[in-house]
Amino acid sequence: MLDQLRALPRSLAYLYAGTIATRLGSFVVPYLTLYLSEHRGLGPSTTGQIIAAGGFGLLLGNLLGGWSADRVGRKATLLAALGINAIGVAALANTLPSESAYAVALALALAGAGMYTPAANALIADCTSDAQRPFAYAVHYVCINVGMGLGPLLGGFLAASAFTWLFVGDIATTLVCMLLIAAGLRAPPRATRPEPTPGSMLDAWRRHPRILVFCGASFFVVAPLMGLEYAVPLLVGSVLHEPLAYIGLVYSINAGCILVLGLPIERALRGRDEVTMMAVAGCLWTAGLVILLAGFSTAALLISTVVWTQGEIIASVVVPTYVSRRVDASAKGRLLALQDVVRSTAGIVAPITLGLVWDRLGASVVLIVLVATPATGTLLYLAQRLVGGHRSAPRERAVLGSA
């Protein structure tokens, strides 16, 4: 494993370090539901609508980030994304005159976050060979969760003191990430840069129908994560009546599992059919949420997190690897943005749906909806597997096996 890390390009070290820094400061998102519903006096349904508006910003950011990564460059897009995010977070920290103003501020912050991911994924694809790429994506996901594991836990103590400190920490660590990327990333010489293929984002997607189907089905595997980001704070604070630190503990367990299991799972995935592995991811998500539904307690929540996190790890490695292998460098930004668009769409649909369900039918029905979602994704990937046409090519299997 150490040899594989040393073999990765040096530029990725700065990307990884910046990712850890900015994710360490991701104090706001885990506590956003409570911040809006309790600190700002908004109800669960209104809060869900504001978070959904943030999802629209994230979606627009994904589209802009994918286009900009191909047309303007990976580094410039990363820096712009971080700057936009910091501005949005700063606005969100203030007392705003209306619900719409909070929605706009959150949309701006998440637009910056949405721009960052496709550019980072395209940069990783540029810097690595086919054999290195799954490992490089796995390391990046581990770095994300190093920050996400420590940040929310620290954020629980900051939130108990004052919500303002959450926003200050988020902005400060975003600026650290900007400095690392500005100092460490070097754009490739002009002659070696791939010329972007003509056409819009939609044109690029239409040229790859199998990727559309594969990423579209992933909606049902990533939507539960978006749903839990909305539901867990309310479950912990309003239903189970536990201290706010338990919210951070869920994130820390999730991140700890990724740190311990992320790279071993990446090794286990090598040479395996991607569609089948996504069906396995859906099964793990379903099993974890069934534990939460059946137990409906703090202990069940923590145990379920260990199970569904393994499905999250599989999807985080399989989806970008699947996409990046099937397009050339000149269109990678736009195609890799597709997985983020799916994730952002889930970020819009999940809080609106679960907010309405919570208001009308209660928390137990919310959990039933969460269980049904990855179960649907499992069935869709099994259907793709039965139909065929998505199996890895023999050459790709050989490359993975030699990694």
Backbone torsions as a table, in degrees:
resi	resn	phi	psi	omega
1	MET	NA	-42.6	178.4
2	LEU	-63.0	-37.6	177.5
3	ASP	-63.4	-39.3	178.1
4	GLN	-65.2	-39.7	177.9
5	LEU	-63.5	-43.6	-179.8
6	ARG	-65.1	-29.4	-177.8
7	ALA	-75.6	-16.2	-180.0
8	LEU	-71.3	147.2	-179.7
9	PRO	-59.1	148.5	-176.2
10	ARG	-63.9	-32.2	179.6
11	SER	-57.0	-34.0	-178.6
12	LEU	-67.2	-27.2	177.9
13	ALA	-61.2	-39.3	178.4
14	TYR	-70.1	-38.6	176.3
15	LEU	-62.8	-45.6	-179.5
16	TYR	-62.8	-44.6	179.9
17	ALA	-63.7	-41.8	177.6
18	GLY	-64.0	-38.4	178.3
19	THR	-63.6	-43.5	177.2
20	ILE	-59.6	-44.3	-177.8
21	ALA	-61.6	-50.6	-175.6
22	THR	-70.5	-32.9	177.0
23	ARG	-73.3	-30.6	175.0
24	LEU	-60.1	-31.8	179.2
25	GLY	-92.3	13.2	179.3
26	SER	-79.4	60.0	-177.5
27	PHE	-77.9	-27.3	-165.8
28	VAL	-76.0	-48.2	-171.3
29	VAL	-57.6	-46.1	-178.1
30	PRO	-62.3	-24.5	-176.0
31	TYR	-111.1	11.4	-175.3
32	LEU	-65.5	-38.8	179.6
33	THR	-59.9	-46.5	179.4
34	LEU	-69.4	-38.6	179.7
35	TYR	-58.4	-45.3	-177.2
36	LEU	-77.4	-42.9	-173.3
37	SER	-77.7	-34.3	-176.2
38	GLU	-106.1	-51.8	-176.0
39	HIS	-69.4	-35.7	179.6
40	ARG	-101.2	0.6	172.1
41	GLY	75.1	27.3	179.0
42	LEU	-100.4	149.6	-178.5
43	GLY	-81.4	170.8	-179.4
44	PRO	-58.0	-41.7	-178.3
45	SER	-68.2	-44.7	178.4
46	THR	-63.3	-41.6	177.8
47	THR	-60.2	-42.5	177.7
48	GLY	-60.9	-38.0	178.9
49	GLN	-68.5	-38.0	178.1
50	ILE	-66.9	-42.6	178.0
51	ILE	-63.4	-37.1	176.1
52	ALA	-64.2	-37.3	175.6
53	ALA	-62.0	-38.1	173.0
54	GLY	-60.6	-35.5	176.4
55	GLY	-62.4	-36.4	175.4
56	PHE	-63.7	-41.0	176.2
57	GLY	-61.9	-42.1	177.7
58	LEU	-60.9	-42.5	179.3
59	LEU	-62.4	-46.5	178.3
60	LEU	-63.3	-38.2	176.9
61	GLY	-62.8	-40.2	176.2
62	ASN	-58.4	-46.6	-179.0
63	LEU	-64.6	-45.2	179.7
64	LEU	-67.1	-40.3	-179.7
65	GLY	-64.6	-41.8	177.9
66	GLY	-64.4	-43.7	178.3
67	TRP	-65.1	-46.9	-176.9
68	SER	-65.7	-36.9	179.6
69	ALA	-61.0	-37.1	178.8
70	ASP	-79.4	-37.8	-172.0
71	ARG	-93.2	-39.0	-175.2
72	VAL	-100.3	-38.6	-179.4
73	GLY	133.0	154.9	-175.8
74	ARG	-68.6	-48.9	-174.6
75	LYS	-64.4	-47.2	-179.8
76	ALA	-59.8	-38.5	179.6
77	THR	-67.1	-41.6	178.7
78	LEU	-61.1	-44.7	-179.3
79	LEU	-66.8	-42.3	177.7
80	ALA	-62.9	-40.1	-179.8
81	ALA	-60.6	-44.7	-179.0
82	LEU	-66.6	-39.9	178.2
83	GLY	-63.6	-44.4	179.3
84	ILE	-63.5	-41.8	179.5
85	ASN	-60.6	-43.9	-178.7
86	ALA	-63.3	-39.7	178.7
87	ILE	-63.3	-44.7	179.9
88	GLY	-64.1	-41.7	179.0
89	VAL	-64.4	-40.6	178.5
90	ALA	-61.3	-41.0	178.6
91	ALA	-66.1	-40.2	-177.1
92	LEU	-65.1	-26.4	-177.4
93	ALA	-70.9	-18.2	-174.9
94	ASN	-91.5	160.7	173.0
95	THR	-73.4	117.6	-174.7
96	LEU	-106.6	155.7	-170.1
97	PRO	-75.1	-17.2	-175.0
98	SER	-154.9	167.1	175.5
99	GLU	-62.0	-37.1	-180.0
100	SER	-63.1	-36.3	179.7
101	ALA	-65.7	-39.5	175.6
102	TYR	-63.7	-39.0	179.4
103	ALA	-63.5	-42.3	179.9
104	VAL	-66.0	-43.4	-180.0
105	ALA	-62.1	-43.9	179.0
106	LEU	-66.4	-39.7	178.3
107	ALA	-61.3	-39.9	178.9
108	LEU	-65.4	-46.0	179.5
109	ALA	-59.8	-44.2	-176.9
110	LEU	-78.0	-21.9	172.6
111	ALA	-62.2	-42.0	175.8
112	GLY	-62.4	-44.5	177.5
113	ALA	-61.8	-37.1	179.9
114	GLY	-68.3	-33.3	177.6
115	MET	-68.2	-31.8	-172.3
116	TYR	-65.2	-45.7	-168.8
117	THR	-65.6	-49.6	179.4
118	PRO	-63.0	-33.6	177.5
119	ALA	-67.6	-41.6	178.0
120	ALA	-64.6	-43.3	179.2
121	ASN	-65.0	-37.7	177.5
122	ALA	-67.3	-37.9	178.0
123	LEU	-62.8	-43.4	177.9
124	ILE	-61.7	-42.8	178.9
125	ALA	-63.2	-38.7	178.7
126	ASP	-62.6	-39.8	-169.2
127	CYS	-85.9	-11.1	-171.0
128	THR	-122.2	156.8	173.5
129	SER	-84.7	171.6	176.8
130	ASP	-56.3	-39.5	-177.4
131	ALA	-70.1	-34.2	-177.8
132	GLN	-81.8	-24.6	-163.9
133	ARG	-61.6	-47.2	179.0
134	PRO	-59.0	-40.3	178.7
135	PHE	-64.5	-41.7	-179.7
136	ALA	-63.8	-40.6	176.7
137	TYR	-67.1	-38.4	178.6
138	ALA	-64.1	-42.1	178.3
139	VAL	-62.6	-42.3	179.2
140	HIS	-61.8	-40.8	-179.9
141	TYR	-67.6	-36.4	175.1
142	VAL	-62.8	-43.0	178.6
143	CYS	-61.5	-41.2	176.1
144	ILE	-55.2	-42.0	-173.3
145	ASN	-86.9	-14.1	167.5
146	VAL	-60.8	-47.9	178.1
147	GLY	-69.1	-43.7	-177.3
148	MET	-67.7	-24.6	178.6
149	GLY	-74.7	-40.4	-177.7
150	LEU	-86.7	-37.7	-175.0
151	GLY	-59.3	-55.5	-178.4
152	PRO	-62.9	-33.6	178.3
153	LEU	-64.0	-45.7	175.1
154	LEU	-64.3	-37.3	179.6
155	GLY	-61.4	-31.4	178.2
156	GLY	-60.9	-40.6	178.4
157	PHE	-72.4	-36.9	177.5
158	LEU	-66.4	-40.9	-179.6
159	ALA	-64.6	-35.6	178.6
160	ALA	-65.6	-27.3	178.5
161	SER	-83.7	-57.9	179.1
162	ALA	-166.3	134.1	-179.1
163	PHE	-63.0	-25.7	-177.1
164	THR	-57.1	-37.6	-177.6
165	TRP	-65.0	-26.0	176.6
166	LEU	-61.8	-44.1	-177.1
167	PHE	-72.2	-38.2	178.2
168	VAL	-61.8	-45.9	179.4
169	GLY	-64.5	-39.8	179.6
170	ASP	-61.0	-47.5	-178.4
171	ILE	-65.1	-42.9	-177.7
172	ALA	-61.5	-44.4	-178.2
173	THR	-72.6	-29.1	174.1
174	THR	-62.8	-41.1	178.4
175	LEU	-66.1	-35.8	175.4
176	VAL	-61.9	-43.3	178.0
177	CYS	-60.9	-41.7	178.1
178	MET	-59.1	-43.6	-179.7
179	LEU	-64.0	-42.0	179.6
180	LEU	-63.1	-44.1	-178.6
181	ILE	-70.5	-40.6	178.6
182	ALA	-62.2	-38.1	-176.6
183	ALA	-82.4	-34.4	-168.3
184	GLY	-100.6	-28.1	-177.0
185	LEU	-85.9	134.5	177.6
186	ARG	-118.2	126.6	176.9
187	ALA	-67.6	142.4	178.0
188	PRO	-66.8	154.3	176.6
189	PRO	-53.4	146.8	-175.6
190	ARG	-53.9	-38.6	-176.0
191	ALA	-67.1	-23.9	-177.3
192	THR	-96.9	-3.7	-179.9
193	ARG	-77.0	135.0	177.4
194	PRO	-70.8	134.5	175.1
195	GLU	-72.1	131.6	-178.7
196	PRO	-64.3	139.5	176.4
197	THR	-68.6	147.1	-178.5
198	PRO	-69.2	161.2	175.5
199	GLY	108.6	163.4	-178.8
200	SER	-82.3	179.8	175.2
201	MET	-58.4	-45.6	-178.9
202	LEU	-65.1	-37.4	177.2
203	ASP	-60.7	-43.1	179.3
204	ALA	-62.9	-40.5	180.0
205	TRP	-67.7	-40.2	-177.7
206	ARG	-64.6	-25.2	179.0
207	ARG	-75.4	-7.3	-177.9
208	HIS	-132.3	71.4	-175.2
209	PRO	-62.9	-33.0	-179.5
210	ARG	-66.7	-36.9	177.0
211	ILE	-66.5	-37.5	176.6
212	LEU	-58.6	-46.5	-179.1
213	VAL	-65.8	-44.9	-178.2
214	PHE	-62.0	-49.2	-179.2
215	CYS	-70.9	-33.7	178.1
216	GLY	-61.4	-41.7	178.5
217	ALA	-66.8	-25.7	-179.2
218	SER	-67.3	-14.3	175.2
219	PHE	-51.2	-42.1	-174.4
220	PHE	-77.6	-10.3	176.4
221	VAL	-96.5	-28.2	179.2
222	VAL	-94.6	-23.3	-178.8
223	ALA	-58.9	-37.4	177.7
224	PRO	-59.6	-34.3	178.4
225	LEU	-64.8	-42.7	176.6
226	MET	-64.0	-38.2	178.6
227	GLY	-65.7	-39.2	179.5
228	LEU	-69.3	-33.2	176.3
229	GLU	-60.3	-33.4	176.1
230	TYR	-79.5	-43.9	-168.1
231	ALA	-82.6	-35.7	-173.4
232	VAL	-59.7	-46.8	178.1
233	PRO	-57.8	-39.3	179.5
234	LEU	-71.3	-39.1	177.3
235	LEU	-61.2	-46.8	-177.3
236	VAL	-68.1	-47.7	-173.8
237	GLY	-81.5	-37.8	-170.6
238	SER	-104.3	-26.8	-176.6
239	VAL	-103.5	-51.6	-178.6
240	LEU	-86.6	-15.4	176.6
241	HIS	54.8	47.4	177.5
242	GLU	-101.5	162.2	176.2
243	PRO	-60.3	153.1	-178.5
244	LEU	-60.6	-24.7	-179.5
245	ALA	-60.4	-22.9	178.7
246	TYR	-66.6	-27.5	176.0
247	ILE	-63.6	-48.1	176.1
248	GLY	-61.9	-33.1	-179.9
249	LEU	-64.7	-38.6	176.4
250	VAL	-59.6	-46.3	178.7
251	TYR	-63.7	-37.4	-178.7
252	SER	-69.3	-39.3	176.0
253	ILE	-64.3	-43.3	177.3
254	ASN	-57.6	-48.2	-179.5
255	ALA	-68.1	-38.7	179.0
256	GLY	-62.1	-40.8	177.0
257	CYS	-62.7	-39.5	179.4
258	ILE	-66.4	-40.1	178.7
259	LEU	-63.8	-41.1	-176.6
260	VAL	-79.8	-40.3	-171.0
261	LEU	-103.5	-14.3	-172.9
262	GLY	-57.0	-55.3	-177.5
263	LEU	-71.6	-39.5	173.4
264	PRO	-60.0	-39.5	177.5
265	ILE	-66.3	-39.0	177.0
266	GLU	-58.5	-42.1	177.7
267	ARG	-63.6	-40.1	-179.7
268	ALA	-67.1	-24.0	-178.7
269	LEU	-79.8	-16.4	-173.4
270	ARG	-60.7	129.3	177.0
271	GLY	80.3	1.9	-177.4
272	ARG	-96.9	153.3	-179.3
273	ASP	-65.0	126.6	-173.8
274	GLU	-65.9	-38.2	-178.7
275	VAL	-65.1	-43.0	177.5
276	THR	-61.9	-40.8	-179.6
277	MET	-65.8	-33.0	176.8
278	MET	-70.9	-32.4	173.4
279	ALA	-64.6	-39.5	175.8
280	VAL	-62.6	-41.8	177.8
281	ALA	-59.0	-42.6	178.0
282	GLY	-62.8	-38.4	178.1
283	CYS	-63.7	-41.9	179.8
284	LEU	-66.0	-41.0	175.9
285	TRP	-60.3	-46.0	-178.6
286	THR	-61.7	-45.6	-179.3
287	ALA	-61.3	-43.0	-179.9
288	GLY	-62.5	-42.7	-178.3
289	LEU	-73.3	-28.1	173.6
290	VAL	-63.7	-39.3	176.9
291	ILE	-59.6	-44.2	179.2
292	LEU	-64.9	-43.3	179.6
293	LEU	-63.5	-44.0	-177.2
294	ALA	-70.4	-40.4	-177.5
295	GLY	-84.9	-39.9	178.8
296	PHE	45.3	54.4	-179.3
297	SER	-148.8	171.0	178.1
298	THR	-62.9	-42.1	179.0
299	ALA	-61.7	-42.3	179.1
300	ALA	-64.1	-38.1	177.9
301	LEU	-60.9	-44.9	-178.2
302	LEU	-69.2	-40.9	178.8
303	ILE	-66.0	-42.9	-178.8
304	SER	-61.3	-33.4	-179.6
305	THR	-61.8	-38.0	178.5
306	VAL	-62.2	-36.5	-176.2
307	VAL	-77.1	-52.9	-174.4
308	TRP	-70.6	-23.1	177.4
309	THR	-60.1	-33.9	178.8
310	GLN	-64.4	-36.2	173.6
311	GLY	-66.9	-38.0	176.7
312	GLU	-61.2	-43.0	-180.0
313	ILE	-61.3	-46.8	-178.8
314	ILE	-58.0	-48.6	-178.5
315	ALA	-64.1	-36.7	-177.0
316	SER	-65.6	-28.3	178.9
317	VAL	-91.1	-42.6	-171.7
318	VAL	-69.3	-44.6	-171.9
319	VAL	-65.1	-53.5	-179.9
320	PRO	-65.9	-31.9	177.4
321	THR	-65.3	-44.6	179.0
322	TYR	-58.7	-46.0	-177.1
323	VAL	-69.3	-48.7	-172.4
324	SER	-65.8	-25.9	178.4
325	ARG	-73.2	-19.4	-169.5
326	ARG	-107.9	6.2	176.5
327	VAL	-135.5	155.6	177.5
328	ASP	-84.6	169.1	-171.4
329	ALA	-61.0	-29.1	-175.6
330	SER	-70.3	-15.0	-180.0
331	ALA	-123.7	7.1	-174.8
332	LYS	-62.2	-40.4	-179.1
333	GLY	-57.8	-46.7	-177.9
334	ARG	-69.5	-37.6	-179.2
335	LEU	-76.6	-37.9	177.1
336	LEU	-69.0	-23.7	175.4
337	ALA	-66.1	-22.1	-177.1
338	LEU	-60.4	-43.0	179.0
339	GLN	-62.9	-33.9	178.6
340	ASP	-73.9	-33.5	175.4
341	VAL	-63.1	-42.1	177.5
342	VAL	-61.7	-44.8	179.6
343	ARG	-62.7	-41.8	-179.9
344	SER	-67.5	-37.8	175.8
345	THR	-60.1	-41.3	175.5
346	ALA	-62.5	-34.8	178.1
347	GLY	-68.0	-21.9	175.1
348	ILE	-84.8	-48.4	-173.4
349	VAL	-69.8	-44.2	-172.1
350	ALA	-61.8	-52.0	-177.9
351	PRO	-66.5	-35.7	177.3
352	ILE	-63.6	-49.5	-177.7
353	THR	-63.2	-49.4	-177.0
354	LEU	-68.8	-33.0	176.4
355	GLY	-62.7	-43.0	178.0
356	LEU	-66.6	-43.1	179.3
357	VAL	-63.4	-42.7	-179.5
358	TRP	-61.0	-45.7	-178.3
359	ASP	-63.5	-37.8	-170.7
360	ARG	-96.5	-33.6	-171.5
361	LEU	-122.3	-17.1	175.8
362	GLY	101.9	172.1	-173.6
363	ALA	-66.6	-35.3	-177.0
364	SER	-63.9	-36.6	178.5
365	VAL	-72.2	-32.7	173.7
366	VAL	-56.5	-43.4	180.0
367	LEU	-66.8	-35.2	177.0
368	ILE	-63.8	-43.4	177.5
369	VAL	-61.2	-41.8	179.3
370	LEU	-62.6	-39.5	178.2
371	VAL	-65.4	-42.4	-175.8
372	ALA	-66.7	-26.8	-174.7
373	THR	-66.6	-55.6	178.5
374	PRO	-69.2	-26.1	175.3
375	ALA	-61.7	-38.9	175.6
376	THR	-63.9	-42.4	177.9
377	GLY	-61.3	-40.2	177.4
378	THR	-58.7	-45.1	-179.8
379	LEU	-64.2	-38.7	-180.0
380	LEU	-65.6	-40.8	178.8
381	TYR	-71.5	-35.3	175.6
382	LEU	-64.0	-37.1	177.0
383	ALA	-64.4	-42.5	176.1
384	GLN	-61.4	-39.1	-179.1
385	ARG	-65.5	-39.4	179.9
386	LEU	-70.1	-39.3	179.0
387	VAL	-66.5	-37.0	179.1
388	GLY	87.8	-178.2	178.8
389	GLY	91.0	-1.8	179.5
390	HIS	-115.8	6.3	-177.6
391	ARG	-67.4	148.9	177.8
392	SER	-64.5	142.2	177.3
393	ALA	-68.2	151.8	179.8
394	PRO	-54.8	-38.8	-179.0
395	ARG	-63.0	-39.5	-179.2
396	GLU	-67.7	-35.8	177.6
397	ARG	-64.2	-40.5	-179.7
398	ALA	-65.8	-39.2	179.2
399	VAL	-63.8	-45.4	179.8
400	LEU	-63.2	-40.8	-178.8
401	GLY	-64.4	-24.6	-179.0
402	SER	-90.6	-6.2	-175.5
403	ALA	-69.8	NA	NA
